[in-house]
Amino acid sequence: MPLASITAVASALTAVLGLFVAHLAYRGYRRHESRTMRALAIGIVSIAVVPYLILYLFDPILDLSDAASLLAITLSHTIGLAVIYRTFDR
């Protein structure tokens, strides 16, 4: 199996698992009206799902350069981490 195929499969599994975990966090938000769980769901989607969408959906459609794709993915990770950081009590 070529390395590109392995990478695509691993990325897809990460996105699916991220969606599942985000779904669980969102259910926790709905059940307990917890803003923390909602923020956690948003953070997980930003870290695990959005980069997959950028790389395999938006990149081919918009014909992004490597630098633009990398910037968009890095910004998505940063936003996700910032949202998750905000869930911690100070």
PDB file of N, CA, C and O in Angstrom:
ATOM      1  N   MET A   1       0.852  -1.178   0.000  1.00  0.00           N
ATOM      2  CA  MET A   1       0.000   0.000   0.000  1.00  0.00           C
ATOM      3  C   MET A   1       0.897   1.240   0.000  1.00  0.00           C
ATOM      4  O   MET A   1       1.765   1.374   0.862  1.00  0.00           O
ATOM      5  N   PRO A   2       0.698   2.127  -0.939  1.00  0.00           N
ATOM      6  CA  PRO A   2       1.549   3.322  -1.011  1.00  0.00           C
ATOM      7  C   PRO A   2       1.364   4.227   0.202  1.00  0.00           C
ATOM      8  O   PRO A   2       0.321   4.220   0.855  1.00  0.00           O
ATOM      9  N   LEU A   3       2.392   4.994   0.480  1.00  0.00           N
ATOM     10  CA  LEU A   3       2.388   5.876   1.639  1.00  0.00           C
ATOM     11  C   LEU A   3       1.258   6.905   1.579  1.00  0.00           C
ATOM     12  O   LEU A   3       0.681   7.243   2.612  1.00  0.00           O
ATOM     13  N   ALA A   4       0.936   7.402   0.395  1.00  0.00           N
ATOM     14  CA  ALA A   4      -0.155   8.375   0.250  1.00  0.00           C
ATOM     15  C   ALA A   4      -1.491   7.754   0.650  1.00  0.00           C
ATOM     16  O   ALA A   4      -2.328   8.422   1.257  1.00  0.00           O
ATOM     17  N   SER A   5      -1.694   6.489   0.315  1.00  0.00           N
ATOM     18  CA  SER A   5      -2.938   5.807   0.693  1.00  0.00           C
ATOM     19  C   SER A   5      -3.015   5.592   2.194  1.00  0.00           C
ATOM     20  O   SER A   5      -4.073   5.768   2.799  1.00  0.00           O
ATOM     21  N   ILE A   6      -1.903   5.214   2.790  1.00  0.00           N
ATOM     22  CA  ILE A   6      -1.868   5.014   4.239  1.00  0.00           C
ATOM     23  C   ILE A   6      -2.159   6.327   4.948  1.00  0.00           C
ATOM     24  O   ILE A   6      -2.896   6.351   5.933  1.00  0.00           O
ATOM     25  N   THR A   7      -1.591   7.407   4.461  1.00  0.00           N
ATOM     26  CA  THR A   7      -1.825   8.724   5.043  1.00  0.00           C
ATOM     27  C   THR A   7      -3.290   9.127   4.915  1.00  0.00           C
ATOM     28  O   THR A   7      -3.870   9.663   5.859  1.00  0.00           O
ATOM     29  N   ALA A   8      -3.885   8.874   3.762  1.00  0.00           N
ATOM     30  CA  ALA A   8      -5.297   9.218   3.554  1.00  0.00           C
ATOM     31  C   ALA A   8      -6.201   8.418   4.480  1.00  0.00           C
ATOM     32  O   ALA A   8      -7.147   8.964   5.048  1.00  0.00           O
ATOM     33  N   VAL A   9      -5.919   7.136   4.637  1.00  0.00           N
ATOM     34  CA  VAL A   9      -6.720   6.289   5.529  1.00  0.00           C
ATOM     35  C   VAL A   9      -6.552   6.733   6.979  1.00  0.00           C
ATOM     36  O   VAL A   9      -7.538   6.826   7.710  1.00  0.00           O
ATOM     37  N   ALA A  10      -5.336   7.004   7.401  1.00  0.00           N
ATOM     38  CA  ALA A  10      -5.095   7.459   8.772  1.00  0.00           C
ATOM     39  C   ALA A  10      -5.775   8.804   9.035  1.00  0.00           C
ATOM     40  O   ALA A  10      -6.323   9.021  10.116  1.00  0.00           O
ATOM     41  N   SER A  11      -5.741   9.696   8.061  1.00  0.00           N
ATOM     42  CA  SER A  11      -6.403  10.993   8.204  1.00  0.00           C
ATOM     43  C   SER A  11      -7.913  10.824   8.313  1.00  0.00           C
ATOM     44  O   SER A  11      -8.561  11.486   9.124  1.00  0.00           O
ATOM     45  N   ALA A  12      -8.467   9.946   7.502  1.00  0.00           N
ATOM     46  CA  ALA A  12      -9.909   9.702   7.547  1.00  0.00           C
ATOM     47  C   ALA A  12     -10.315   9.092   8.887  1.00  0.00           C
ATOM     48  O   ALA A  12     -11.334   9.478   9.459  1.00  0.00           O
ATOM     49  N   LEU A  13      -9.531   8.147   9.387  1.00  0.00           N
ATOM     50  CA  LEU A  13      -9.824   7.550  10.697  1.00  0.00           C
ATOM     51  C   LEU A  13      -9.755   8.593  11.811  1.00  0.00           C
ATOM     52  O   LEU A  13     -10.580   8.585  12.725  1.00  0.00           O
ATOM     53  N   THR A  14      -8.782   9.479  11.734  1.00  0.00           N
ATOM     54  CA  THR A  14      -8.673  10.557  12.720  1.00  0.00           C
ATOM     55  C   THR A  14      -9.903  11.453  12.677  1.00  0.00           C
ATOM     56  O   THR A  14     -10.439  11.828  13.720  1.00  0.00           O
ATOM     57  N   ALA A  15     -10.351  11.799  11.470  1.00  0.00           N
ATOM     58  CA  ALA A  15     -11.533  12.648  11.330  1.00  0.00           C
ATOM     59  C   ALA A  15     -12.782  11.950  11.855  1.00  0.00           C
ATOM     60  O   ALA A  15     -13.596  12.576  12.533  1.00  0.00           O
ATOM     61  N   VAL A  16     -12.947  10.672  11.555  1.00  0.00           N
ATOM     62  CA  VAL A  16     -14.123   9.934  12.029  1.00  0.00           C
ATOM     63  C   VAL A  16     -14.099   9.804  13.546  1.00  0.00           C
ATOM     64  O   VAL A  16     -15.116  10.018  14.205  1.00  0.00           O
ATOM     65  N   LEU A  17     -12.953   9.458  14.097  1.00  0.00           N
ATOM     66  CA  LEU A  17     -12.848   9.357  15.555  1.00  0.00           C
ATOM     67  C   LEU A  17     -13.070  10.715  16.215  1.00  0.00           C
ATOM     68  O   LEU A  17     -13.709  10.802  17.264  1.00  0.00           O
ATOM     69  N   GLY A  18     -12.547  11.766  15.606  1.00  0.00           N
ATOM     70  CA  GLY A  18     -12.767  13.113  16.121  1.00  0.00           C
ATOM     71  C   GLY A  18     -14.240  13.485  16.110  1.00  0.00           C
ATOM     72  O   GLY A  18     -14.739  14.081  17.065  1.00  0.00           O
ATOM     73  N   LEU A  19     -14.940  13.135  15.030  1.00  0.00           N
ATOM     74  CA  LEU A  19     -16.382  13.384  14.975  1.00  0.00           C
ATOM     75  C   LEU A  19     -17.127  12.619  16.055  1.00  0.00           C
ATOM     76  O   LEU A  19     -18.063  13.144  16.657  1.00  0.00           O
ATOM     77  N   PHE A  20     -16.720  11.387  16.303  1.00  0.00           N
ATOM     78  CA  PHE A  20     -17.373  10.583  17.337  1.00  0.00           C
ATOM     79  C   PHE A  20     -17.171  11.197  18.721  1.00  0.00           C
ATOM     80  O   PHE A  20     -18.125  11.328  19.489  1.00  0.00           O
ATOM     81  N   VAL A  21     -15.947  11.567  19.035  1.00  0.00           N
ATOM     82  CA  VAL A  21     -15.660  12.165  20.342  1.00  0.00           C
ATOM     83  C   VAL A  21     -16.364  13.522  20.472  1.00  0.00           C
ATOM     84  O   VAL A  21     -16.899  13.845  21.533  1.00  0.00           O
ATOM     85  N   ALA A  22     -16.363  14.305  19.405  1.00  0.00           N
ATOM     86  CA  ALA A  22     -17.065  15.590  19.431  1.00  0.00           C
ATOM     87  C   ALA A  22     -18.562  15.374  19.622  1.00  0.00           C
ATOM     88  O   ALA A  22     -19.215  16.143  20.328  1.00  0.00           O
ATOM     89  N   HIS A  23     -19.107  14.333  18.999  1.00  0.00           N
ATOM     90  CA  HIS A  23     -20.527  14.011  19.171  1.00  0.00           C
ATOM     91  C   HIS A  23     -20.829  13.680  20.636  1.00  0.00           C
ATOM     92  O   HIS A  23     -21.839  14.125  21.181  1.00  0.00           O
ATOM     93  N   LEU A  24     -19.958  12.905  21.261  1.00  0.00           N
ATOM     94  CA  LEU A  24     -20.150  12.587  22.679  1.00  0.00           C
ATOM     95  C   LEU A  24     -20.099  13.845  23.541  1.00  0.00           C
ATOM     96  O   LEU A  24     -20.901  14.008  24.461  1.00  0.00           O
ATOM     97  N   ALA A  25     -19.161  14.726  23.242  1.00  0.00           N
ATOM     98  CA  ALA A  25     -19.068  15.981  24.000  1.00  0.00           C
ATOM     99  C   ALA A  25     -20.306  16.843  23.767  1.00  0.00           C
ATOM    100  O   ALA A  25     -20.809  17.474  24.697  1.00  0.00           O
ATOM    101  N   TYR A  26     -20.793  16.870  22.537  1.00  0.00           N
ATOM    102  CA  TYR A  26     -21.995  17.656  22.233  1.00  0.00           C
ATOM    103  C   TYR A  26     -23.216  17.071  22.939  1.00  0.00           C
ATOM    104  O   TYR A  26     -24.071  17.815  23.418  1.00  0.00           O
ATOM    105  N   ARG A  27     -23.301  15.752  23.004  1.00  0.00           N
ATOM    106  CA  ARG A  27     -24.400  15.131  23.762  1.00  0.00           C
ATOM    107  C   ARG A  27     -24.330  15.522  25.225  1.00  0.00           C
ATOM    108  O   ARG A  27     -25.358  15.770  25.855  1.00  0.00           O
ATOM    109  N   GLY A  28     -23.118  15.578  25.770  1.00  0.00           N
ATOM    110  CA  GLY A  28     -22.945  16.034  27.153  1.00  0.00           C
ATOM    111  C   GLY A  28     -23.405  17.470  27.324  1.00  0.00           C
ATOM    112  O   GLY A  28     -24.010  17.823  28.336  1.00  0.00           O
ATOM    113  N   TYR A  29     -23.113  18.298  26.327  1.00  0.00           N
ATOM    114  CA  TYR A  29     -23.574  19.689  26.361  1.00  0.00           C
ATOM    115  C   TYR A  29     -25.096  19.743  26.356  1.00  0.00           C
ATOM    116  O   TYR A  29     -25.692  20.468  27.152  1.00  0.00           O
ATOM    117  N   ARG A  30     -25.725  18.988  25.473  1.00  0.00           N
ATOM    118  CA  ARG A  30     -27.183  19.020  25.373  1.00  0.00           C
ATOM    119  C   ARG A  30     -27.849  18.471  26.633  1.00  0.00           C
ATOM    120  O   ARG A  30     -28.867  18.993  27.087  1.00  0.00           O
ATOM    121  N   ARG A  31     -27.268  17.424  27.186  1.00  0.00           N
ATOM    122  CA  ARG A  31     -27.869  16.781  28.352  1.00  0.00           C
ATOM    123  C   ARG A  31     -27.755  17.658  29.592  1.00  0.00           C
ATOM    124  O   ARG A  31     -28.701  17.763  30.372  1.00  0.00           O
ATOM    125  N   HIS A  32     -26.587  18.292  29.775  1.00  0.00           N
ATOM    126  CA  HIS A  32     -26.329  19.030  31.018  1.00  0.00           C
ATOM    127  C   HIS A  32     -26.240  20.536  30.816  1.00  0.00           C
ATOM    128  O   HIS A  32     -25.976  21.278  31.762  1.00  0.00           O
ATOM    129  N   GLU A  33     -26.463  20.990  29.580  1.00  0.00           N
ATOM    130  CA  GLU A  33     -26.348  22.408  29.242  1.00  0.00           C
ATOM    131  C   GLU A  33     -25.002  22.987  29.702  1.00  0.00           C
ATOM    132  O   GLU A  33     -24.926  24.086  30.251  1.00  0.00           O
ATOM    133  N   SER A  34     -23.959  22.211  29.458  1.00  0.00           N
ATOM    134  CA  SER A  34     -22.609  22.568  29.883  1.00  0.00           C
ATOM    135  C   SER A  34     -21.875  23.275  28.748  1.00  0.00           C
ATOM    136  O   SER A  34     -21.600  22.678  27.707  1.00  0.00           O
ATOM    137  N   ARG A  35     -21.563  24.543  28.959  1.00  0.00           N
ATOM    138  CA  ARG A  35     -20.815  25.291  27.950  1.00  0.00           C
ATOM    139  C   ARG A  35     -19.426  24.702  27.757  1.00  0.00           C
ATOM    140  O   ARG A  35     -18.850  24.796  26.673  1.00  0.00           O
ATOM    141  N   THR A  36     -18.894  24.099  28.803  1.00  0.00           N
ATOM    142  CA  THR A  36     -17.574  23.474  28.711  1.00  0.00           C
ATOM    143  C   THR A  36     -17.582  22.331  27.702  1.00  0.00           C
ATOM    144  O   THR A  36     -16.661  22.201  26.896  1.00  0.00           O
ATOM    145  N   MET A  37     -18.616  21.511  27.749  1.00  0.00           N
ATOM    146  CA  MET A  37     -18.697  20.392  26.812  1.00  0.00           C
ATOM    147  C   MET A  37     -18.912  20.878  25.384  1.00  0.00           C
ATOM    148  O   MET A  37     -18.401  20.271  24.443  1.00  0.00           O
ATOM    149  N   ARG A  38     -19.660  21.961  25.213  1.00  0.00           N
ATOM    150  CA  ARG A  38     -19.847  22.519  23.875  1.00  0.00           C
ATOM    151  C   ARG A  38     -18.512  23.017  23.326  1.00  0.00           C
ATOM    152  O   ARG A  38     -18.178  22.771  22.167  1.00  0.00           O
ATOM    153  N   ALA A  39     -17.748  23.722  24.171  1.00  0.00           N
ATOM    154  CA  ALA A  39     -16.440  24.219  23.736  1.00  0.00           C
ATOM    155  C   ALA A  39     -15.492  23.061  23.425  1.00  0.00           C
ATOM    156  O   ALA A  39     -14.709  23.127  22.477  1.00  0.00           O
ATOM    157  N   LEU A  40     -15.568  22.010  24.222  1.00  0.00           N
ATOM    158  CA  LEU A  40     -14.730  20.839  23.957  1.00  0.00           C
ATOM    159  C   LEU A  40     -15.085  20.216  22.611  1.00  0.00           C
ATOM    160  O   LEU A  40     -14.192  19.824  21.859  1.00  0.00           O
ATOM    161  N   ALA A  41     -16.364  20.121  22.301  1.00  0.00           N
ATOM    162  CA  ALA A  41     -16.791  19.573  21.009  1.00  0.00           C
ATOM    163  C   ALA A  41     -16.268  20.432  19.863  1.00  0.00           C
ATOM    164  O   ALA A  41     -15.776  19.905  18.866  1.00  0.00           O
ATOM    165  N   ILE A  42     -16.373  21.751  20.001  1.00  0.00           N
ATOM    166  CA  ILE A  42     -15.884  22.660  18.958  1.00  0.00           C
ATOM    167  C   ILE A  42     -14.372  22.515  18.801  1.00  0.00           C
ATOM    168  O   ILE A  42     -13.863  22.481  17.680  1.00  0.00           O
ATOM    169  N   GLY A  43     -13.660  22.431  19.911  1.00  0.00           N
ATOM    170  CA  GLY A  43     -12.203  22.280  19.860  1.00  0.00           C
ATOM    171  C   GLY A  43     -11.774  20.997  19.190  1.00  0.00           C
ATOM    172  O   GLY A  43     -10.831  20.993  18.398  1.00  0.00           O
ATOM    173  N   ILE A  44     -12.453  19.907  19.498  1.00  0.00           N
ATOM    174  CA  ILE A  44     -12.098  18.623  18.898  1.00  0.00           C
ATOM    175  C   ILE A  44     -12.364  18.635  17.397  1.00  0.00           C
ATOM    176  O   ILE A  44     -11.561  18.120  16.618  1.00  0.00           O
ATOM    177  N   VAL A  45     -13.480  19.216  16.993  1.00  0.00           N
ATOM    178  CA  VAL A  45     -13.773  19.311  15.558  1.00  0.00           C
ATOM    179  C   VAL A  45     -12.709  20.157  14.862  1.00  0.00           C
ATOM    180  O   VAL A  45     -12.275  19.829  13.758  1.00  0.00           O
ATOM    181  N   SER A  46     -12.293  21.243  15.507  1.00  0.00           N
ATOM    182  CA  SER A  46     -11.278  22.119  14.907  1.00  0.00           C
ATOM    183  C   SER A  46      -9.925  21.430  14.770  1.00  0.00           C
ATOM    184  O   SER A  46      -9.168  21.712  13.841  1.00  0.00           O
ATOM    185  N   ILE A  47      -9.630  20.536  15.690  1.00  0.00           N
ATOM    186  CA  ILE A  47      -8.335  19.855  15.666  1.00  0.00           C
ATOM    187  C   ILE A  47      -8.345  18.608  14.777  1.00  0.00           C
ATOM    188  O   ILE A  47      -7.369  18.343  14.075  1.00  0.00           O
ATOM    189  N   ALA A  48      -9.434  17.845  14.801  1.00  0.00           N
ATOM    190  CA  ALA A  48      -9.425  16.547  14.124  1.00  0.00           C
ATOM    191  C   ALA A  48     -10.169  16.512  12.797  1.00  0.00           C
ATOM    192  O   ALA A  48      -9.788  15.758  11.901  1.00  0.00           O
ATOM    193  N   VAL A  49     -11.218  17.309  12.651  1.00  0.00           N
ATOM    194  CA  VAL A  49     -12.067  17.186  11.466  1.00  0.00           C
ATOM    195  C   VAL A  49     -11.760  18.265  10.434  1.00  0.00           C
ATOM    196  O   VAL A  49     -11.622  17.962   9.249  1.00  0.00           O
ATOM    197  N   VAL A  50     -11.654  19.509  10.863  1.00  0.00           N
ATOM    198  CA  VAL A  50     -11.433  20.610   9.925  1.00  0.00           C
ATOM    199  C   VAL A  50     -10.150  20.426   9.118  1.00  0.00           C
ATOM    200  O   VAL A  50     -10.176  20.666   7.910  1.00  0.00           O
ATOM    201  N   PRO A  51      -9.024  20.011   9.718  1.00  0.00           N
ATOM    202  CA  PRO A  51      -7.832  19.792   8.879  1.00  0.00           C
ATOM    203  C   PRO A  51      -8.050  18.756   7.779  1.00  0.00           C
ATOM    204  O   PRO A  51      -7.539  18.909   6.669  1.00  0.00           O
ATOM    205  N   TYR A  52      -8.804  17.705   8.083  1.00  0.00           N
ATOM    206  CA  TYR A  52      -9.111  16.702   7.063  1.00  0.00           C
ATOM    207  C   TYR A  52      -9.915  17.333   5.921  1.00  0.00           C
ATOM    208  O   TYR A  52      -9.637  17.094   4.746  1.00  0.00           O
ATOM    209  N   LEU A  53     -10.913  18.140   6.286  1.00  0.00           N
ATOM    210  CA  LEU A  53     -11.727  18.799   5.268  1.00  0.00           C
ATOM    211  C   LEU A  53     -10.902  19.766   4.422  1.00  0.00           C
ATOM    212  O   LEU A  53     -11.087  19.858   3.208  1.00  0.00           O
ATOM    213  N   ILE A  54      -9.997  20.479   5.072  1.00  0.00           N
ATOM    214  CA  ILE A  54      -9.136  21.412   4.335  1.00  0.00           C
ATOM    215  C   ILE A  54      -8.274  20.649   3.343  1.00  0.00           C
ATOM    216  O   ILE A  54      -8.163  21.033   2.178  1.00  0.00           O
ATOM    217  N   LEU A  55      -7.670  19.574   3.808  1.00  0.00           N
ATOM    218  CA  LEU A  55      -6.716  18.842   2.975  1.00  0.00           C
ATOM    219  C   LEU A  55      -7.370  18.049   1.851  1.00  0.00           C
ATOM    220  O   LEU A  55      -6.856  18.018   0.733  1.00  0.00           O
ATOM    221  N   TYR A  56      -8.501  17.408   2.139  1.00  0.00           N
ATOM    222  CA  TYR A  56      -9.078  16.501   1.149  1.00  0.00           C
ATOM    223  C   TYR A  56     -10.329  17.033   0.461  1.00  0.00           C
ATOM    224  O   TYR A  56     -10.792  16.423  -0.503  1.00  0.00           O
ATOM    225  N   LEU A  57     -10.894  18.147   0.919  1.00  0.00           N
ATOM    226  CA  LEU A  57     -12.070  18.707   0.265  1.00  0.00           C
ATOM    227  C   LEU A  57     -11.782  20.090  -0.322  1.00  0.00           C
ATOM    228  O   LEU A  57     -11.947  20.310  -1.522  1.00  0.00           O
ATOM    229  N   PHE A  58     -11.350  21.018   0.536  1.00  0.00           N
ATOM    230  CA  PHE A  58     -11.157  22.392   0.078  1.00  0.00           C
ATOM    231  C   PHE A  58      -9.909  22.566  -0.781  1.00  0.00           C
ATOM    232  O   PHE A  58      -9.913  23.351  -1.728  1.00  0.00           O
ATOM    233  N   ASP A  59      -8.850  21.846  -0.461  1.00  0.00           N
ATOM    234  CA  ASP A  59      -7.613  21.972  -1.238  1.00  0.00           C
ATOM    235  C   ASP A  59      -7.825  21.605  -2.709  1.00  0.00           C
ATOM    236  O   ASP A  59      -7.420  22.371  -3.583  1.00  0.00           O
ATOM    237  N   PRO A  60      -8.446  20.459  -3.013  1.00  0.00           N
ATOM    238  CA  PRO A  60      -8.662  20.151  -4.429  1.00  0.00           C
ATOM    239  C   PRO A  60      -9.640  21.110  -5.124  1.00  0.00           C
ATOM    240  O   PRO A  60      -9.468  21.436  -6.299  1.00  0.00           O
ATOM    241  N   ILE A  61     -10.661  21.554  -4.392  1.00  0.00           N
ATOM    242  CA  ILE A  61     -11.658  22.443  -5.003  1.00  0.00           C
ATOM    243  C   ILE A  61     -11.063  23.818  -5.281  1.00  0.00           C
ATOM    244  O   ILE A  61     -11.241  24.373  -6.365  1.00  0.00           O
ATOM    245  N   LEU A  62     -10.350  24.367  -4.287  1.00  0.00           N
ATOM    246  CA  LEU A  62      -9.815  25.723  -4.396  1.00  0.00           C
ATOM    247  C   LEU A  62      -8.412  25.773  -4.968  1.00  0.00           C
ATOM    248  O   LEU A  62      -7.888  26.855  -5.233  1.00  0.00           O
ATOM    249  N   ASP A  63      -7.793  24.606  -5.163  1.00  0.00           N
ATOM    250  CA  ASP A  63      -6.424  24.518  -5.668  1.00  0.00           C
ATOM    251  C   ASP A  63      -5.469  25.370  -4.826  1.00  0.00           C
ATOM    252  O   ASP A  63      -4.755  26.232  -5.338  1.00  0.00           O
ATOM    253  N   LEU A  64      -5.484  25.098  -3.520  1.00  0.00           N
ATOM    254  CA  LEU A  64      -4.638  25.853  -2.595  1.00  0.00           C
ATOM    255  C   LEU A  64      -3.182  25.453  -2.749  1.00  0.00           C
ATOM    256  O   LEU A  64      -2.869  24.314  -3.095  1.00  0.00           O
ATOM    257  N   SER A  65      -2.304  26.397  -2.489  1.00  0.00           N
ATOM    258  CA  SER A  65      -0.881  26.075  -2.471  1.00  0.00           C
ATOM    259  C   SER A  65      -0.581  25.303  -1.192  1.00  0.00           C
ATOM    260  O   SER A  65      -1.396  25.267  -0.270  1.00  0.00           O
ATOM    261  N   ASP A  66       0.595  24.687  -1.145  1.00  0.00           N
ATOM    262  CA  ASP A  66       0.986  23.960   0.063  1.00  0.00           C
ATOM    263  C   ASP A  66       1.040  24.898   1.265  1.00  0.00           C
ATOM    264  O   ASP A  66       0.624  24.532   2.364  1.00  0.00           O
ATOM    265  N   ALA A  67       1.551  26.101   1.053  1.00  0.00           N
ATOM    266  CA  ALA A  67       1.655  27.073   2.141  1.00  0.00           C
ATOM    267  C   ALA A  67       0.275  27.486   2.643  1.00  0.00           C
ATOM    268  O   ALA A  67       0.075  27.617   3.851  1.00  0.00           O
ATOM    269  N   ALA A  68      -0.670  27.689   1.747  1.00  0.00           N
ATOM    270  CA  ALA A  68      -2.022  28.079   2.148  1.00  0.00           C
ATOM    271  C   ALA A  68      -2.707  26.947   2.907  1.00  0.00           C
ATOM    272  O   ALA A  68      -3.384  27.195   3.906  1.00  0.00           O
ATOM    273  N   SER A  69      -2.542  25.716   2.449  1.00  0.00           N
ATOM    274  CA  SER A  69      -3.122  24.566   3.154  1.00  0.00           C
ATOM    275  C   SER A  69      -2.530  24.432   4.544  1.00  0.00           C
ATOM    276  O   SER A  69      -3.250  24.234   5.523  1.00  0.00           O
ATOM    277  N   LEU A  70      -1.213  24.542   4.623  1.00  0.00           N
ATOM    278  CA  LEU A  70      -0.539  24.425   5.912  1.00  0.00           C
ATOM    279  C   LEU A  70      -0.969  25.539   6.860  1.00  0.00           C
ATOM    280  O   LEU A  70      -1.177  25.294   8.048  1.00  0.00           O
ATOM    281  N   LEU A  71      -1.102  26.744   6.352  1.00  0.00           N
ATOM    282  CA  LEU A  71      -1.559  27.860   7.175  1.00  0.00           C
ATOM    283  C   LEU A  71      -2.976  27.614   7.684  1.00  0.00           C
ATOM    284  O   LEU A  71      -3.252  27.826   8.864  1.00  0.00           O
ATOM    285  N   ALA A  72      -3.869  27.172   6.814  1.00  0.00           N
ATOM    286  CA  ALA A  72      -5.245  26.924   7.218  1.00  0.00           C
ATOM    287  C   ALA A  72      -5.331  25.816   8.264  1.00  0.00           C
ATOM    288  O   ALA A  72      -6.093  25.929   9.224  1.00  0.00           O
ATOM    289  N   ILE A  73      -4.566  24.763   8.089  1.00  0.00           N
ATOM    290  CA  ILE A  73      -4.568  23.666   9.054  1.00  0.00           C
ATOM    291  C   ILE A  73      -3.978  24.123  10.386  1.00  0.00           C
ATOM    292  O   ILE A  73      -4.511  23.789  11.444  1.00  0.00           O
ATOM    293  N   THR A  74      -2.898  24.874  10.345  1.00  0.00           N
ATOM    294  CA  THR A  74      -2.282  25.380  11.571  1.00  0.00           C
ATOM    295  C   THR A  74      -3.241  26.320  12.303  1.00  0.00           C
ATOM    296  O   THR A  74      -3.345  26.256  13.528  1.00  0.00           O
ATOM    297  N   LEU A  75      -3.933  27.180  11.581  1.00  0.00           N
ATOM    298  CA  LEU A  75      -4.917  28.059  12.210  1.00  0.00           C
ATOM    299  C   LEU A  75      -6.059  27.257  12.826  1.00  0.00           C
ATOM    300  O   LEU A  75      -6.533  27.594  13.911  1.00  0.00           O
ATOM    301  N   SER A  76      -6.497  26.220  12.161  1.00  0.00           N
ATOM    302  CA  SER A  76      -7.543  25.365  12.708  1.00  0.00           C
ATOM    303  C   SER A  76      -7.086  24.699  14.005  1.00  0.00           C
ATOM    304  O   SER A  76      -7.838  24.652  14.978  1.00  0.00           O
ATOM    305  N   HIS A  77      -5.860  24.186  14.021  1.00  0.00           N
ATOM    306  CA  HIS A  77      -5.313  23.587  15.248  1.00  0.00           C
ATOM    307  C   HIS A  77      -5.233  24.630  16.361  1.00  0.00           C
ATOM    308  O   HIS A  77      -5.602  24.352  17.502  1.00  0.00           O
ATOM    309  N   THR A  78      -4.758  25.812  16.035  1.00  0.00           N
ATOM    310  CA  THR A  78      -4.612  26.875  17.032  1.00  0.00           C
ATOM    311  C   THR A  78      -5.963  27.277  17.609  1.00  0.00           C
ATOM    312  O   THR A  78      -6.096  27.443  18.822  1.00  0.00           O
ATOM    313  N   ILE A  79      -6.953  27.432  16.760  1.00  0.00           N
ATOM    314  CA  ILE A  79      -8.293  27.780  17.238  1.00  0.00           C
ATOM    315  C   ILE A  79      -8.848  26.669  18.124  1.00  0.00           C
ATOM    316  O   ILE A  79      -9.419  26.936  19.182  1.00  0.00           O
ATOM    317  N   GLY A  80      -8.678  25.433  17.693  1.00  0.00           N
ATOM    318  CA  GLY A  80      -9.150  24.300  18.499  1.00  0.00           C
ATOM    319  C   GLY A  80      -8.495  24.238  19.861  1.00  0.00           C
ATOM    320  O   GLY A  80      -9.166  24.015  20.869  1.00  0.00           O
ATOM    321  N   LEU A  81      -7.193  24.435  19.896  1.00  0.00           N
ATOM    322  CA  LEU A  81      -6.487  24.409  21.186  1.00  0.00           C
ATOM    323  C   LEU A  81      -6.902  25.584  22.065  1.00  0.00           C
ATOM    324  O   LEU A  81      -7.032  25.433  23.280  1.00  0.00           O
ATOM    325  N   ALA A  82      -7.111  26.746  21.466  1.00  0.00           N
ATOM    326  CA  ALA A  82      -7.541  27.914  22.246  1.00  0.00           C
ATOM    327  C   ALA A  82      -8.924  27.692  22.836  1.00  0.00           C
ATOM    328  O   ALA A  82      -9.172  28.055  23.986  1.00  0.00           O
ATOM    329  N   VAL A  83      -9.823  27.103  22.065  1.00  0.00           N
ATOM    330  CA  VAL A  83     -11.169  26.839  22.572  1.00  0.00           C
ATOM    331  C   VAL A  83     -11.117  25.814  23.703  1.00  0.00           C
ATOM    332  O   VAL A  83     -11.793  25.975  24.719  1.00  0.00           O
ATOM    333  N   ILE A  84     -10.319  24.765  23.531  1.00  0.00           N
ATOM    334  CA  ILE A  84     -10.183  23.764  24.594  1.00  0.00           C
ATOM    335  C   ILE A  84      -9.535  24.379  25.829  1.00  0.00           C
ATOM    336  O   ILE A  84      -9.945  24.087  26.952  1.00  0.00           O
ATOM    337  N   TYR A  85      -8.536  25.219  25.633  1.00  0.00           N
ATOM    338  CA  TYR A  85      -7.885  25.899  26.760  1.00  0.00           C
ATOM    339  C   TYR A  85      -8.895  26.687  27.580  1.00  0.00           C
ATOM    340  O   TYR A  85      -8.816  26.720  28.808  1.00  0.00           O
ATOM    341  N   ARG A  86      -9.838  27.317  26.905  1.00  0.00           N
ATOM    342  CA  ARG A  86     -10.849  28.122  27.593  1.00  0.00           C
ATOM    343  C   ARG A  86     -11.787  27.273  28.460  1.00  0.00           C
ATOM    344  O   ARG A  86     -12.492  27.812  29.313  1.00  0.00           O
ATOM    345  N   THR A  87     -11.800  25.941  28.247  1.00  0.00           N
ATOM    346  CA  THR A  87     -12.667  25.085  29.045  1.00  0.00           C
ATOM    347  C   THR A  87     -12.110  24.833  30.436  1.00  0.00           C
ATOM    348  O   THR A  87     -12.848  24.415  31.329  1.00  0.00           O
ATOM    349  N   PHE A  88     -10.826  25.081  30.635  1.00  0.00           N
ATOM    350  CA  PHE A  88     -10.216  24.837  31.937  1.00  0.00           C
ATOM    351  C   PHE A  88     -10.556  25.965  32.890  1.00  0.00           C
ATOM    352  O   PHE A  88     -10.513  27.140  32.525  1.00  0.00           O
ATOM    353  N   ASP A  89     -10.893  25.598  34.105  1.00  0.00           N
ATOM    354  CA  ASP A  89     -11.145  26.609  35.127  1.00  0.00           C
ATOM    355  C   ASP A  89      -9.811  27.189  35.565  1.00  0.00           C
ATOM    356  O   ASP A  89      -8.790  26.504  35.612  1.00  0.00           O
ATOM    357  N   ARG A  90      -9.857  28.460  35.879  1.00  0.00           N
ATOM    358  CA  ARG A  90      -8.609  29.102  36.318  1.00  0.00           C
ATOM    359  C   ARG A  90      -8.608  29.260  37.808  1.00  0.00           C
ATOM    360  O   ARG A  90      -7.646  29.779  38.373  1.00  0.00           O
TER     361      ARG A  90
END
